[in-house]
Amino acid sequence: MKNPLKKLRLLTPGPTPVSTDVLLSLAKEVIHHRGDEFKEILVECTELLKYIFKTENDVFILTSSGTGAMEAAVVNILNKGDRAIVLNTGAFGRRWKNILNSYGIEVKEIEYEWGDYVKLEDLENILKEDSNYQAIFCQHTETSTGVINDIKGIKEVAKKYGDIPVVVDAVSSLLGEELFMDEWELDVVVSGSQKGMMIPPGLSFIALNKKMLEKVEKSNLPKFYFSLIHAKNYFERGQTPWTPAVNTIFALKEALKIIKEYGIENLWNRYKKLAQATREGVKAIGLELFAKRPCNVVTSIKVPEGVDGTRIVKDMQNEFGVRIAGGQREYKGKIVRFAHMGYMDEMDVVMGIAGLELTLSKLGYKFEIGNGVRKVLEVFNG
Ligand SMILES: Cc1ncc(COP(=O)(O)O)c(C=O)c1O
């Protein structure tokens, strides 16, 4: 029987918790998407998104999950016969490759072991030999491993070899990590709604610089739903080409207003602190971090010898209502992942580490219970 008193504490790297104010904004009466009222909301959201992407470029709101925006990037800027580089540091790097393969694009993959990050010299070595590539695809933060990549550095290398366009997956990094689209001259940046944006799943975002918008006009890869020519034309009238997730856009407006008021720089600092506390708490339990260059939005932890990692995730949820994420694909059972993004705060970290300690103790892992939480409190108290 379902326990009605079971309280769920969501600490997964997407979807993330949503505040009551934002949830209530979803409960408004649905309006028509071709009227002035919706136009005003769409235009306001788009302006606020520019503030978050740190860009003067166009940002389009799509009704899809983040993968939709990834696919939109591929089909709108590339052409048949193009070649692309994928900097693959995990499950989402692999996704770039799969999308590109689906559209017949020749892919040169620089693949790293999970937990590792992109080395700029590897990219440089490839480009020195052959720089005939039409785009480079990468992740800012690779959510499957908790790694952050130096996207500013990647663009600097790309610029040396004919200014190859760099397409950044910022699905999990947006709002959690510093990202300056214009200053770093990033060509395309994509993101999603269910992580740092603090709203439910269902929307994705794509920002393109002027050069890429010109490419959109000429791109000959097959597309329909994700054609950005349609998106651009309709946006000029304050609309989207197809029926958007109207109420999720209400939530977007509410969340963006909260974010603007809080200040993006303050958010970056907030997650930096939450990440630091999580990492130190984990180490104080005697566990090892998985990421070689850890990001501030998700912490991945190696499951200790003799403990079943899938049980950590299951038992933490079933016994304590704390939902974290396990490893994906070949890392299932080998790592667990804690998010600190979106509508999460210090007490979420305290609760997460406490839940982890209680669960590990029940699973027979030997350590002094309380060390992790104590360390977390010290970080916040410092
Ligand atoms: C880095 C990254 N890229 C892409 C995606 C795919 O987004 P979605 O699941 O919304 O399609 C995710 C979501 O988990 C992600 O974390």
The ligand as an ORCA input file, in Angstrom:
! r2SCAN-3c Opt
* xyz 0 1
  C      23.888     17.203    -20.218
  C      22.550     16.740    -20.720
  N      22.316     16.766    -22.038
  C      21.155     16.373    -22.544
  C      20.141     15.914    -21.734
  C      18.903     15.425    -22.367
  O      17.809     16.141    -21.964
  P      16.352     15.509    -21.950
  O      16.388     14.313    -21.067
  O      15.566     16.655    -21.393
  O      15.999     15.185    -23.348
  C      20.327     15.864    -20.350
  C      19.256     15.386    -19.470
  O      19.354     14.563    -18.648
  C      21.569     16.289    -19.838
  O      21.807     16.259    -18.527
*
